Amino acid sequence: MISNGINMDIYTPGNRTGAGPLVIGMQSRLVRIKDHLTLLKAFAALLKEEETLGVDLLLKIAGDGDYKEAIVAYAETLGITGKVVFTGMIPEKELVDFLQSLDIYVHATLGETMSTAVMQAMACRLPIVASNVNGINNMITDNETGLLVPAQQEAEMAHAIKAYIQQADLRNRHAQNAFVYAQNHFSNQKMIESYKNLFL
């Protein structure tokens, strides 16, 4: 199988200074198969531990879709709207800026074909917490290039995010491993070379 490729000259690591809140984010279409409700529940649980964790948390959700109204309403139900930013759909250049503004990338989903969003996050050298579903677990190796959690399990998702918050060395190691893996497998140059080898 030849995966899609991304431009590794565009999707590059940012230079987060550590100032301001610790930012968790996800980008995708806002549709039912993307499990934003579990992400919101996990984030709400983490907010209850902000003081213990010693961090100021912020969640950014990028994208648009027919489930947006339900997702926004659920955040209101949880009482966390002041800590959640819905950016709407953003163009590619701003998408790179969005990813580079994050400390932890989370991809909550019930299923994927092959996630371009995860490729982009890996290329930006982000630590990734993601649902352990097809289309994700063939890209991320658990506890090596990210942390995989069962789908629709907010407690386990919160636990994985918390591990990254508390363990900078783990966060940085997984982010670097993911970056190297993206370079070796997901660049558009690798994709072109694979097609050349197939047809020539």
C-alpha positions in Angstrom: 0.0 0.0 0.0 1.3 3.5 -0.9 0.1 6.1 1.5 -0.8 9.7 0.7 2.1 12.1 1.1 2.3 15.5 2.7 4.7 18.4 2.0 7.3 18.1 4.8 8.6 21.6 3.8 5.2 23.1 4.8 4.3 20.9 7.8 7.3 21.5 10.1 7.8 21.6 13.9 7.0 24.9 15.5 8.9 26.7 18.3 6.6 26.6 21.3 8.1 28.6 24.1 6.1 27.0 26.9 4.5 30.4 27.8 0.8 30.6 28.3 -1.6 27.6 28.6 -0.8 24.1 27.7 -2.7 23.7 24.4 -4.4 20.5 23.3 -5.9 20.3 19.9 -7.6 18.3 17.2 -8.4 19.2 13.5 -11.0 17.3 11.4 -14.4 17.5 9.9 -17.0 18.0 12.6 -19.0 14.8 11.9 -20.3 11.9 14.0 -17.5 9.5 13.1 -15.0 11.9 14.6 -15.5 11.3 18.3 -15.3 14.9 19.6 -17.7 14.1 22.5 -15.2 11.7 24.1 -12.5 14.3 23.7 -14.7 16.9 25.4 -15.5 14.6 28.3 -11.8 13.7 28.7 -10.8 17.4 28.6 -13.5 18.2 31.2 -12.1 15.5 33.5 -8.6 17.0 33.1 -9.9 20.5 33.9 -10.9 19.2 37.3 -7.2 18.4 37.9 -5.7 21.6 36.6 -4.6 22.8 40.1 -3.0 19.4 40.9 -1.4 19.2 37.5 -0.1 22.7 37.9 -1.1 23.8 34.3 -3.6 26.1 32.6 -5.3 24.0 30.0 -6.9 25.1 26.7 -8.5 22.9 24.0 -8.6 24.0 20.4 -10.9 22.3 17.9 -10.4 23.1 14.2 -12.9 22.2 11.4 -16.5 22.5 10.4 -19.3 20.1 9.6 -22.9 19.2 10.2 -22.2 18.0 13.8 -20.7 21.3 15.0 -23.8 22.5 16.7 -24.1 19.3 18.7 -20.4 19.5 19.7 -20.6 23.1 20.8 -23.8 22.4 22.7 -22.1 19.5 24.5 -19.2 21.7 25.5 -21.8 24.0 27.0 -23.5 21.2 28.8 -20.1 20.2 30.4 -19.6 23.8 31.4 -16.2 24.1 29.7 -16.9 26.6 26.9 -14.5 29.1 28.4 -11.7 26.6 27.9 -12.6 25.4 24.4 -11.9 27.3 21.2 -13.8 26.3 18.0 -11.7 27.8 15.2 -14.0 26.8 12.3 -12.5 25.7 9.0 -9.1 27.2 8.4 -6.9 27.3 5.2 -3.7 25.2 4.9 -1.3 28.0 5.9 -3.3 28.7 9.0 -3.6 25.0 9.6 0.2 24.8 10.0 0.1 27.7 12.4 -2.7 25.9 14.3 -0.7 22.7 14.7 2.4 24.6 15.7 0.4 26.3 18.4 -0.3 23.0 20.1 1.5 21.1 22.8 -0.4 17.9 22.4 -2.4 16.6 19.5 -5.5 14.4 20.1 -7.3 12.5 17.4 -10.6 11.1 18.7 -12.4 9.0 16.1 -14.5 5.9 15.5 -12.7 5.0 12.3 -10.5 6.3 9.5 -9.2 5.3 6.1 -5.8 6.9 6.6 -5.7 10.1 8.6 -4.0 13.0 6.9 -4.5 15.0 10.0 -2.4 12.5 12.0 0.3 12.6 9.3 0.4 16.4 9.6 0.6 16.3 13.4 3.5 13.8 13.2 5.3 16.0 10.7 4.9 19.0 13.1 6.6 16.9 15.8 3.6 16.7 18.1 3.0 14.1 20.7 -0.2 12.3 19.7 -3.0 10.7 21.7 -5.4 8.9 19.3 -8.2 6.3 19.2 -7.0 2.8 18.6 -9.0 2.2 15.4 -8.3 1.1 11.9 -6.7 3.9 9.9 -4.9 5.1 13.0 -3.3 2.0 14.6 -1.5 1.3 11.3 0.2 4.7 11.5 0.9 5.0 15.2 2.8 2.5 17.3 1.5 2.6 20.8 4.0 3.9 23.4 6.5 4.6 20.6 5.2 7.2 18.2 2.1 8.1 20.3 -0.4 6.8 22.7 -3.4 4.8 21.5 -6.5 4.5 23.6 -9.8 2.6 23.1 -12.4 4.5 21.2 -15.2 6.2 23.3 -13.3 5.7 26.5 -12.9 9.2 28.0 -11.2 8.0 31.2 -8.4 6.3 29.2 -8.0 9.3 26.9 -7.7 11.6 29.8 -5.2 9.3 31.4 -3.0 9.3 28.2 -3.2 13.1 27.9 -2.3 13.4 31.6 0.8 11.2 31.0 2.0 13.6 28.4 1.3 16.6 30.6 3.2 15.1 33.5 6.1 13.5 31.6 7.9 15.9 29.3 10.5 13.3 28.5 7.8 10.9 27.3 6.1 13.7 25.4 9.3 14.8 23.7 10.5 11.2 22.9 7.2 10.2 21.2 7.0 13.5 19.3 10.5 13.0 17.9 9.8 9.3 17.0 6.6 10.4 15.2 8.5 13.1 13.3 11.1 10.7 12.1 8.5 8.2 11.1 6.6 10.8 9.1 9.8 11.8 7.3 10.5 8.1 6.4 6.9 7.2 5.4 4.6 10.1 4.8 6.5 12.7 2.8 5.2 13.5 -0.7 8.7 12.7 -2.0 8.4 9.2 -0.5 5.0 8.8 -2.2 6.4 9.9 -5.6 9.3 7.5 -5.3 6.9 4.6 -4.4 4.8 5.3 -7.4 7.9 5.5 -9.6 9.1 2.1 -8.3 5.7 0.6 -9.0 5.4 1.7 -12.6 9.0 1.8 -13.8 
